[in-house]
Amino acid sequence: MKDIKEFPVEVIEKIRFYVYRLIDPRNGETFYVGKGKGNRVFQHINDTLSKSDVDADSDKLTRIREILNSGLKIIHIIHRHGMDEKTAIEVEAALIDLFPSASNIQGGSGSNDYGPMHSFEILNKYSAEEAIFEDKVLMITVNRSITEKSLYDAVRYAWRLSESKIKKVEYVLAVEKGIIKGVYKPIKWLKATPENFPDMGNKLRPDRIGFIGEEAKSDIKNKYIFKRIPDEFRKKGAANPIKYSF
């Protein structure tokens, strides 16, 4: 089979926006789901070859390097094409939910708010009382397995945050599927480095920030815990897990 490195112009015009998967030929595992147009599906290999440092996409880049170094080629699957961008965003989110082992840094657009849920979670989400923010809070949507991380560890490390805004944050809210599950008071904000967070592994993410903190006092917790994030902060299609109340 011919090795394809790019699409010709006439193909690009016809396929419009598309959603794709990158598959490891060694075990058939889908390790990345993405959307794009033009030659986006092939760009990951170019990025891998041009970057020597470890960055936010380190899991994906490391996997690609391992495959290429073994003498094999990445399998590119165009899952669906001929879409507008809005439709592609929805299809991408659904595929990320379908392939939880993919190394996407965050879930697909709206995957935490609109992705797979048990009927009990749906009931809780839409029947819960809406939170009223009386403090300056930072909402962080986390995707975690109870067997992998504590809620505190899942929410405190490591995020792309505004250094000017975090100075004003009074409390950090850990949000799962639109419901506030944890309330923490940040004591210190630090660059996401192994030196600052030795218990969080050795991944270097200097472009990200984490915090050291403590659980909020009961009077603050009771204002927010198990309440629903207001609709104005849960716009469908918004993929950013970071939201500020101010």
Backbone bond lengths (Angstrom), bond angles and torsions (degrees), N, CA, C in turn:
res aa  C-N    CA-C-N  psi(-1)  N-CA   C-N-CA  omega(-1)  CA-C   N-CA-C  phi
1 M - - - 1.465 - - 1.526 109.30 -
2 K 1.299 116.91 134.71 1.457 122.29 -178.59 1.530 111.05 -66.46
3 D 1.319 116.27 137.43 1.460 121.75 179.00 1.526 109.21 -79.37
4 I 1.314 117.13 115.17 1.470 121.64 -178.05 1.521 109.30 -94.11
5 K 1.313 116.35 126.07 1.460 120.95 -179.67 1.519 113.00 -111.50
6 E 1.333 116.33 -16.32 1.461 120.50 176.58 1.521 109.41 -164.22
7 F 1.339 115.30 160.21 1.455 120.90 176.25 1.534 109.09 -93.11
8 P 1.325 117.89 142.50 1.462 119.23 172.93 1.524 110.53 -70.62
9 V 1.333 115.75 161.91 1.466 121.45 -174.64 1.524 111.98 -56.58
10 E 1.336 117.44 -41.83 1.462 119.56 -176.72 1.528 112.14 -65.81
11 V 1.341 117.13 -29.01 1.464 120.88 176.76 1.526 109.94 -74.41
12 I 1.325 116.89 -43.22 1.470 121.88 179.89 1.525 110.80 -56.46
13 E 1.316 116.78 -41.26 1.467 120.70 -178.45 1.523 111.83 -65.21
14 K 1.322 116.61 -30.58 1.468 120.31 -175.89 1.531 113.25 -87.13
15 I 1.336 117.91 -32.94 1.466 118.59 -173.44 1.527 112.71 -84.33
16 R 1.350 117.33 -16.55 1.473 122.06 177.87 1.540 110.73 52.08
17 F 1.345 118.39 -141.68 1.467 120.78 176.67 1.527 109.23 -76.17
18 Y 1.328 115.41 143.89 1.461 119.60 179.87 1.530 110.02 -142.67
19 V 1.330 115.41 163.15 1.463 122.67 175.32 1.522 106.90 -118.36
20 Y 1.324 115.68 136.70 1.457 119.58 -173.20 1.527 111.51 -135.54
21 R 1.340 114.14 163.17 1.464 121.33 174.11 1.522 109.12 -124.84
22 L 1.320 116.67 143.47 1.450 122.20 170.65 1.524 107.05 -104.34
23 I 1.322 116.98 128.06 1.459 122.24 -173.19 1.528 110.07 -120.80
24 D 1.312 115.26 136.43 1.465 122.52 177.13 1.529 108.31 -79.66
25 P 1.350 118.52 116.59 1.464 120.09 -177.43 1.527 113.55 -68.38
26 R 1.342 116.95 -13.13 1.460 120.02 -177.59 1.522 112.12 -76.63
27 N 1.344 116.48 -30.37 1.473 118.45 -178.25 1.527 113.65 -137.94
28 G 1.343 116.66 2.53 1.462 120.11 178.50 1.511 114.24 74.54
29 E 1.331 117.58 12.73 1.463 120.93 -176.57 1.523 111.70 -84.23
30 T 1.333 116.05 134.24 1.467 121.21 171.84 1.522 107.58 -76.70
31 F 1.344 116.84 117.29 1.458 119.12 -177.41 1.525 113.44 -111.02
32 Y 1.342 116.59 -2.95 1.465 118.77 175.52 1.517 109.70 -158.19
33 V 1.326 115.74 139.72 1.461 122.96 174.87 1.526 107.54 -121.84
34 G 1.318 116.78 134.35 1.457 119.08 -179.26 1.509 112.40 -148.11
35 K 1.308 116.14 171.50 1.464 122.36 175.15 1.521 107.87 -131.20
36 G 1.310 116.73 160.23 1.454 119.02 177.49 1.505 111.18 169.79
37 K 1.300 114.59 -168.61 1.461 121.34 174.92 1.519 107.51 -144.70
38 G 1.328 116.38 174.77 1.461 118.96 -177.30 1.514 110.67 63.54
39 N 1.334 116.67 -129.70 1.464 122.26 -177.53 1.525 112.97 -106.24
40 R 1.320 115.78 27.10 1.458 119.95 -178.65 1.530 112.40 -55.52
41 V 1.312 118.25 -38.94 1.463 122.12 -176.19 1.532 111.91 -60.62
42 F 1.340 116.91 -27.41 1.464 120.30 -178.84 1.529 112.75 -94.94
43 Q 1.332 116.57 -9.58 1.459 120.47 -173.32 1.520 112.98 -67.01
44 H 1.332 117.97 -27.12 1.465 120.69 -177.09 1.523 111.64 -61.02
45 I 1.325 116.01 -38.42 1.467 119.03 179.21 1.525 109.85 -66.46
46 N 1.330 116.87 -41.39 1.461 120.22 178.49 1.521 111.16 -62.95
47 D 1.343 115.72 -40.22 1.469 119.70 177.85 1.521 110.65 -62.74
48 T 1.321 115.86 -42.05 1.461 120.75 -178.69 1.518 111.24 -62.80
49 L 1.314 116.72 -42.13 1.459 121.00 -178.32 1.521 112.13 -71.29
50 S 1.347 116.39 -24.62 1.463 119.32 -176.40 1.518 113.78 -95.84
51 K 1.349 117.62 -11.58 1.459 120.80 -177.49 1.520 110.47 -109.45
52 S 1.312 114.82 125.86 1.465 118.92 177.88 1.519 111.40 -103.16
53 D 1.325 116.46 -14.03 1.459 119.94 -178.01 1.512 110.33 -92.41
54 V 1.324 115.62 163.58 1.467 121.38 176.88 1.512 107.76 -93.96
55 D 1.319 117.37 122.39 1.453 120.52 -177.92 1.516 109.79 -125.11
56 A 1.342 115.14 -161.62 1.464 120.08 -175.20 1.528 112.80 -62.90
57 D 1.353 117.14 -22.46 1.455 120.24 179.63 1.521 111.20 -98.82
58 S 1.328 117.76 27.78 1.457 120.95 -170.40 1.526 113.16 -59.73
59 D 1.331 118.69 -38.06 1.458 120.69 -179.34 1.524 111.09 -62.24
60 K 1.334 115.30 -45.53 1.462 119.94 179.19 1.523 110.76 -65.92
61 L 1.334 117.01 -47.82 1.462 120.74 -177.68 1.524 111.75 -64.40
62 T 1.332 115.96 -38.87 1.471 119.31 178.46 1.517 110.55 -62.83
63 R 1.326 117.12 -42.85 1.470 120.92 179.67 1.531 110.11 -62.56
64 I 1.328 116.79 -43.92 1.463 119.86 -179.25 1.520 110.64 -63.27
65 R 1.338 116.51 -42.57 1.473 119.93 178.74 1.532 110.87 -60.70
66 E 1.337 115.92 -42.30 1.464 119.74 -179.28 1.530 111.15 -61.87
67 I 1.333 116.08 -42.10 1.466 120.61 -179.22 1.526 110.39 -65.72
68 L 1.322 116.46 -47.04 1.467 120.41 -179.14 1.525 111.31 -64.73
69 N 1.340 116.04 -39.24 1.465 119.68 -179.47 1.530 112.44 -67.79
70 S 1.332 115.69 -22.13 1.467 119.32 178.33 1.531 112.08 -84.28
71 G 1.335 116.28 -1.17 1.453 121.04 178.92 1.513 114.28 86.79
72 L 1.340 116.49 8.39 1.463 120.53 -179.50 1.519 110.48 -102.46
73 K 1.327 116.22 175.33 1.460 121.75 -178.61 1.526 110.23 -121.30
74 I 1.315 115.07 146.34 1.466 121.07 176.16 1.528 108.97 -65.38
75 I 1.323 116.82 138.32 1.463 120.90 173.82 1.524 108.16 -90.92
76 H 1.331 116.36 120.96 1.468 121.89 179.13 1.524 109.03 -103.22
77 I 1.320 116.74 120.87 1.466 121.14 177.09 1.528 109.14 -115.74
78 I 1.318 116.69 119.11 1.464 120.49 172.58 1.520 106.11 -84.68
79 H 1.321 115.72 108.62 1.463 119.68 -171.04 1.518 112.16 -77.52
80 R 1.329 115.28 -39.18 1.466 119.72 175.88 1.520 107.28 -156.35
81 H 1.338 116.61 141.54 1.462 120.41 -178.80 1.528 109.61 -136.50
82 G 1.333 115.67 -179.06 1.460 120.57 179.51 1.514 113.38 75.53
83 M 1.343 116.85 25.66 1.468 121.14 -175.89 1.525 111.63 -106.78
84 D 1.347 115.59 162.67 1.460 119.13 166.31 1.530 107.14 -84.29
85 E 1.326 116.98 171.16 1.464 120.00 -173.30 1.529 111.87 -65.14
86 K 1.317 117.78 -39.51 1.467 121.07 -178.06 1.532 110.66 -61.00
87 T 1.329 116.86 -44.29 1.465 120.58 179.13 1.523 110.58 -65.75
88 A 1.335 116.42 -39.95 1.463 120.86 179.83 1.525 111.17 -61.26
89 I 1.320 117.38 -37.84 1.467 121.70 178.69 1.527 110.30 -61.23
90 E 1.335 116.54 -43.27 1.466 120.72 -179.37 1.531 111.24 -67.67
91 V 1.331 116.72 -42.01 1.469 120.31 179.92 1.530 109.98 -65.98
92 E 1.326 116.80 -41.25 1.469 120.37 178.42 1.530 110.61 -59.63
93 A 1.327 116.56 -45.70 1.465 120.56 -179.36 1.524 111.29 -60.72
94 A 1.338 116.62 -41.30 1.457 120.17 -179.91 1.526 111.20 -64.88
95 L 1.330 117.50 -38.46 1.464 120.66 -179.47 1.526 111.32 -70.97
96 I 1.321 117.49 -36.92 1.466 120.00 177.32 1.524 109.51 -62.51
97 D 1.329 116.51 -38.70 1.471 119.99 175.85 1.525 110.99 -64.21
98 L 1.334 116.18 -34.64 1.457 120.99 -177.06 1.523 112.81 -75.12
99 F 1.350 115.79 -28.71 1.461 120.97 -178.94 1.526 110.04 -118.72
100 P 1.343 117.69 76.29 1.470 121.22 -175.07 1.516 113.87 -65.05
101 S 1.334 118.19 -14.97 1.466 119.63 179.21 1.522 112.00 -82.89
102 A 1.332 117.45 -6.08 1.464 120.00 179.36 1.519 109.71 -61.74
103 S 1.338 116.02 147.79 1.465 120.78 -172.64 1.514 113.07 -89.34
104 N 1.349 117.97 20.07 1.459 119.15 175.77 1.517 109.44 -57.74
105 I 1.332 116.11 133.61 1.461 120.50 -176.51 1.516 111.28 -61.37
106 Q 1.303 117.48 -39.02 1.457 120.16 176.12 1.504 108.67 -130.69
107 G 1.334 117.12 166.40 1.446 120.52 -179.57 1.511 111.38 -67.42
108 G 1.317 115.62 171.83 1.442 120.02 178.53 1.516 111.56 -66.44
109 S 1.312 115.53 168.47 1.455 120.88 -178.55 1.524 110.99 -54.52
110 G 1.330 115.92 118.44 1.453 121.12 178.79 1.503 114.88 72.64
111 S 1.339 118.27 11.05 1.468 119.31 -173.56 1.515 112.41 -65.83
112 N 1.325 117.98 -32.28 1.455 119.15 -179.29 1.523 111.22 -75.36
113 D 1.329 117.01 -35.92 1.458 120.58 -178.72 1.524 113.07 -86.25
114 Y 1.326 117.31 -30.48 1.463 119.80 -172.84 1.525 113.22 -125.16
115 G 1.341 117.36 5.09 1.455 121.72 -178.23 1.516 112.66 -82.52
116 P 1.342 116.90 -164.53 1.471 121.03 -175.67 1.522 113.16 -58.30
117 M 1.308 116.92 130.55 1.458 122.70 178.06 1.524 109.45 -144.20
118 H 1.323 115.10 148.78 1.460 121.22 169.68 1.522 107.15 -71.08
119 S 1.330 117.02 153.01 1.468 120.21 -179.83 1.528 111.30 -58.21
120 F 1.347 116.75 -31.39 1.467 120.55 178.20 1.534 110.23 -65.62
121 E 1.346 115.84 -38.15 1.465 119.33 178.68 1.529 111.06 -67.86
122 I 1.326 116.53 -38.29 1.462 120.35 176.84 1.524 110.17 -60.02
123 L 1.332 115.53 -45.19 1.464 120.76 -179.97 1.519 110.76 -61.56
124 N 1.333 116.55 -46.89 1.461 120.71 179.70 1.517 111.79 -61.66
125 K 1.312 115.89 -42.80 1.458 120.55 -175.25 1.524 112.33 -62.22
126 Y 1.330 115.97 -46.38 1.458 118.88 -172.99 1.526 114.05 -93.52
127 S 1.323 118.10 -7.24 1.457 119.56 177.17 1.529 111.53 -105.74
128 A 1.329 117.71 -9.37 1.464 121.37 -178.70 1.532 110.95 -67.66
129 E 1.313 115.12 150.25 1.460 121.05 176.89 1.526 109.45 -66.80
130 E 1.315 116.63 141.13 1.458 121.13 -179.48 1.523 110.56 -77.93
131 A 1.320 116.52 136.40 1.462 121.10 179.41 1.522 110.75 -73.33
132 I 1.307 115.69 143.36 1.470 122.65 173.48 1.521 107.05 -114.81
133 F 1.314 117.28 117.67 1.453 120.92 -173.84 1.530 111.64 -84.88
134 E 1.322 114.44 109.50 1.456 121.11 177.37 1.528 111.57 -100.83
135 D 1.334 114.96 -4.95 1.458 121.55 179.71 1.521 108.51 -125.58
136 K 1.318 115.89 166.87 1.461 120.48 175.62 1.525 107.53 -83.71
137 V 1.318 115.26 106.70 1.464 119.21 -174.03 1.528 111.02 -117.97
138 L 1.312 113.52 151.86 1.457 122.63 172.04 1.519 106.99 -109.85
139 M 1.325 116.81 120.24 1.463 121.56 178.46 1.526 108.89 -96.37
140 I 1.319 116.84 127.21 1.462 121.14 178.10 1.524 108.54 -124.52
141 T 1.311 115.73 117.78 1.461 120.77 177.07 1.518 108.88 -81.93
142 V 1.318 116.36 122.22 1.462 120.94 -177.60 1.523 109.95 -112.59
143 N 1.317 114.56 145.53 1.463 122.09 172.46 1.511 106.15 -117.00
144 R 1.296 118.12 113.23 1.460 119.57 -175.40 1.512 109.84 -147.34
145 S 1.304 113.46 157.19 1.455 121.23 170.23 1.519 106.38 -104.53
146 I 1.320 117.59 137.54 1.462 120.54 -179.34 1.521 110.31 -57.90
147 T 1.328 116.39 -29.75 1.464 119.13 -179.35 1.523 112.12 -77.01
148 E 1.324 117.75 -14.37 1.452 120.71 -176.40 1.531 112.40 -95.56
149 K 1.299 117.56 -48.98 1.458 120.50 -172.53 1.522 111.01 -142.19
150 S 1.335 114.67 151.89 1.455 118.44 168.20 1.523 106.81 -74.62
151 L 1.307 116.84 161.31 1.462 120.38 179.46 1.527 110.63 -62.00
152 Y 1.310 116.73 -39.50 1.469 121.40 178.91 1.530 110.57 -60.39
153 D 1.327 117.47 -47.64 1.465 120.47 -179.71 1.526 111.64 -66.09
154 A 1.335 116.14 -34.88 1.463 119.75 -179.39 1.514 111.94 -67.21
155 V 1.335 117.28 -32.18 1.461 119.80 -174.42 1.529 112.90 -93.89
156 R 1.319 118.00 -20.31 1.462 118.23 -171.78 1.524 114.50 -92.66
157 Y 1.330 117.52 -6.92 1.471 119.55 -173.06 1.511 110.00 -153.44
158 A 1.297 119.61 130.90 1.451 131.47 -6.78 1.529 106.16 -135.03
159 W 1.326 117.63 141.47 1.456 121.15 -166.98 1.518 112.00 -133.57
160 R 1.327 115.27 156.37 1.462 120.98 171.65 1.517 106.93 -85.74
161 L 1.314 116.03 107.90 1.465 121.13 -173.49 1.520 111.13 -126.89
162 S 1.309 115.46 155.32 1.458 121.84 175.57 1.531 108.85 -79.82
163 E 1.328 116.86 117.76 1.460 120.32 -178.22 1.519 112.28 -63.98
164 S 1.316 116.60 -29.44 1.473 119.16 178.34 1.530 111.12 -74.67
165 K 1.342 116.74 -35.67 1.463 119.97 -177.82 1.522 112.64 -75.88
166 I 1.334 117.19 -37.47 1.468 117.70 -174.97 1.524 112.03 -65.97
167 K 1.330 117.23 -20.74 1.468 120.45 176.93 1.531 111.20 -65.43
168 K 1.341 115.80 -22.83 1.463 120.69 -178.85 1.530 113.02 -94.95
169 V 1.339 116.69 -10.97 1.471 120.51 -175.22 1.522 111.04 -69.04
170 E 1.338 115.57 126.82 1.463 120.67 177.58 1.531 111.76 -93.13
171 Y 1.342 115.70 -36.78 1.460 119.89 -179.35 1.531 110.28 -142.89
172 V 1.321 115.15 148.78 1.458 121.63 175.61 1.527 108.37 -109.53
173 L 1.322 115.71 128.56 1.465 120.79 -179.33 1.528 109.12 -105.90
174 A 1.317 116.47 125.57 1.464 121.69 175.15 1.528 107.81 -87.76
175 V 1.315 116.82 119.79 1.466 121.93 -173.56 1.523 110.06 -115.26
176 E 1.324 115.85 130.90 1.461 122.00 174.61 1.518 108.68 -127.47
177 K 1.332 115.08 121.55 1.470 121.09 178.59 1.528 112.18 51.60
178 G 1.340 114.85 41.61 1.456 120.76 174.63 1.509 115.51 82.76
179 I 1.339 118.08 -1.94 1.461 122.49 -178.47 1.531 109.61 -112.08
180 I 1.323 116.85 136.87 1.464 121.91 178.69 1.519 108.75 -76.03
181 K 1.315 116.98 117.49 1.458 121.40 -176.87 1.527 112.98 -107.87
182 G 1.329 117.52 -15.18 1.462 120.25 -179.48 1.512 110.82 -153.94
183 V 1.349 116.12 147.26 1.464 122.11 179.46 1.525 107.86 -130.17
184 Y 1.345 116.41 122.09 1.461 120.80 -174.96 1.527 111.46 -130.21
185 K 1.322 114.67 145.23 1.461 120.31 175.94 1.526 108.00 -100.80
186 P 1.347 117.81 114.90 1.463 119.53 179.62 1.530 110.94 -72.45
187 I 1.313 116.10 133.66 1.461 121.38 178.01 1.524 110.67 -100.89
188 K 1.339 115.26 -37.07 1.463 119.20 -178.09 1.526 109.23 -148.04
189 W 1.348 115.96 134.11 1.456 122.15 175.58 1.527 108.32 -102.47
190 L 1.329 116.96 133.92 1.457 121.01 -175.39 1.522 111.15 -139.13
191 K 1.336 115.32 154.59 1.463 120.69 172.95 1.529 109.06 -63.07
192 A 1.323 116.24 143.37 1.468 120.69 -176.55 1.525 110.63 -79.72
193 T 1.320 115.48 78.98 1.462 121.22 178.49 1.532 108.97 -122.65
194 P 1.326 117.78 157.45 1.475 120.63 178.61 1.529 112.40 -59.43
195 E 1.334 116.33 -30.63 1.465 119.33 179.67 1.524 111.32 -67.41
196 N 1.330 116.31 -39.75 1.464 120.43 -178.96 1.527 112.67 -80.48
197 F 1.346 116.27 -28.11 1.466 120.91 -178.50 1.528 109.28 -131.25
198 P 1.315 118.34 68.49 1.471 121.17 -176.22 1.519 113.98 -63.36
199 D 1.338 117.26 -22.44 1.463 120.16 -178.60 1.524 113.04 -88.97
200 M 1.344 117.28 3.41 1.466 120.27 -177.26 1.528 112.28 -109.12
201 G 1.340 117.23 19.89 1.463 120.17 179.45 1.513 111.10 92.12
202 N 1.308 115.97 -176.38 1.463 119.60 -174.45 1.522 113.34 -110.89
203 K 1.333 118.08 21.05 1.456 119.71 177.43 1.526 109.78 -74.30
204 L 1.325 115.44 129.59 1.450 120.96 179.56 1.526 108.95 -92.54
205 R 1.319 116.98 116.42 1.460 121.67 178.49 1.524 108.81 -131.59
206 P 1.326 117.56 68.66 1.462 121.15 -174.60 1.520 114.54 -65.59
207 D 1.349 115.93 -16.38 1.464 119.32 178.38 1.518 111.67 -85.53
208 R 1.325 116.78 1.81 1.459 121.03 -178.31 1.527 111.34 -120.10
209 I 1.323 115.29 166.05 1.461 121.29 -175.27 1.522 109.75 -130.53
210 G 1.310 115.89 146.12 1.457 121.84 174.53 1.521 108.95 -131.02
211 F 1.331 115.76 176.16 1.464 117.69 178.65 1.519 111.10 -137.52
212 I 1.312 114.35 155.15 1.458 122.91 170.09 1.518 105.75 -109.09
213 G 1.310 117.44 129.18 1.454 119.21 -175.28 1.505 112.65 -155.68
214 E 1.302 114.90 -163.03 1.460 121.24 -178.89 1.521 108.73 -145.29
215 E 1.307 115.38 159.87 1.464 119.70 177.90 1.518 109.08 -64.52
216 A 1.329 116.31 138.59 1.464 121.14 -179.14 1.526 110.81 -65.43
217 K 1.321 115.97 155.02 1.458 120.92 178.13 1.527 109.55 -64.78
218 S 1.310 115.46 158.25 1.469 121.23 -170.77 1.525 113.37 -58.39
219 D 1.334 118.17 -35.33 1.465 119.28 -177.96 1.529 111.40 -67.44
220 I 1.333 116.29 -34.13 1.470 120.61 177.10 1.530 109.59 -75.30
221 K 1.332 116.22 -45.47 1.464 120.03 179.75 1.520 111.37 -55.83
222 N 1.313 116.11 -43.86 1.465 120.36 -176.18 1.523 112.93 -64.46
223 K 1.343 116.58 -21.87 1.463 119.83 178.29 1.529 111.65 -72.50
224 Y 1.334 116.37 -26.96 1.466 119.16 -170.09 1.532 115.92 -123.90
225 I 1.310 117.64 -28.88 1.459 119.88 -169.75 1.532 112.11 -61.94
226 F 1.330 116.00 135.38 1.465 125.67 179.69 1.531 113.59 63.86
227 K 1.327 115.93 17.51 1.459 119.24 175.18 1.525 109.73 -98.39
228 R 1.292 114.86 163.12 1.469 121.82 -174.74 1.520 110.85 -90.83
229 I 1.334 115.45 137.94 1.463 120.20 174.47 1.531 108.42 -65.76
230 P 1.332 118.11 130.97 1.477 120.23 -179.81 1.522 112.11 -55.68
231 D 1.335 115.48 148.34 1.460 121.04 -175.75 1.522 112.95 -57.11
232 E 1.316 117.73 -31.05 1.468 120.18 -178.01 1.525 112.19 -63.79
233 F 1.332 117.26 -19.50 1.464 121.61 178.86 1.531 111.96 -102.17
234 R 1.325 117.62 4.17 1.461 120.92 -176.27 1.528 110.51 -126.96
235 K 1.314 115.83 48.80 1.453 119.49 -178.57 1.518 110.67 -67.79
236 K 1.316 116.34 132.07 1.462 120.87 -179.76 1.524 109.83 -62.54
237 G 1.321 115.38 133.64 1.453 120.26 -179.98 1.512 113.94 95.98
238 A 1.359 116.96 -8.08 1.467 120.85 178.35 1.520 109.49 -83.90
239 A 1.340 116.72 114.54 1.457 120.17 -174.33 1.523 112.77 -92.58
240 N 1.311 118.57 -16.78 1.462 121.30 -176.41 1.530 110.30 -66.62
241 P 1.336 118.57 123.28 1.469 120.78 -179.11 1.520 112.73 -77.41
242 I 1.328 118.08 -5.60 1.467 122.90 -175.63 1.510 110.74 -102.58
243 K 1.330 116.45 127.84 1.466 120.88 176.11 1.521 108.86 -142.39
244 Y 1.313 116.84 139.35 1.465 123.46 177.61 1.528 109.15 -108.39
245 S 1.306 116.58 145.16 1.467 119.66 178.95 1.523 111.06 -83.89
246 F 1.322 117.61 -7.50 1.469 121.41 -175.34 1.529 110.92 -126.26
